[in-house]
Amino acid sequence: MEDKEGFGKEVGTIINYFDKVQVAVVQMTGTLKKGDRVRIKGENTGTDFEMTIDGMQIEHQDIEEAKNGDDIGMKVDKKVKRNDKIYLI
C-alpha cells in the first residue's frame, strides 16, 4: 500500500525501541531484505529519515529476509518511536 505522500510500500510498524543499543522492534506487514533501502516516518512523532538495512534478527538469530507477521529487531540510524512506519523505497 502506498502511503499518502508516495514514500513507497509500507512494510512494518515500530512496536518498541531500545535507546542504548539503537535497536527497533518491528512488526512486519510486508517483506524486507538485508540491503533494502527504507524510509522511517512517524505521522505525529517528527521521525523522518532514510537508511539501508544492514541486519535483522528474530530471537537473536540473524536473518536475511523478514516477512509479513514476523517481529524483528533491527539496528536503526536514529531514534524512532512506537507506531513509526517503515516504507520500502
NORHUBEL-V395346 format. One record per run of one state. SS is the DSSP state (h for helix, s for strand, l for the rest). FROM is the first residue (numbers start at 0). LEN is the number of residues. Records with the same first field share a line. If there is no record, write none. Layout:
SS->FROM-LEN / FROM-LEN
This chain:
l->0-1 / 2-6 / 18-4 / 28-3 / 33-3 / 41-6 / 52-3 / 58-2 / 63-1 / 66-4 / 75-9 / 88-1
s->1-1 / 8-10 / 22-6 / 31-2 / 36-5 / 47-5 / 55-3 / 60-3 / 64-2 / 70-5 / 84-4
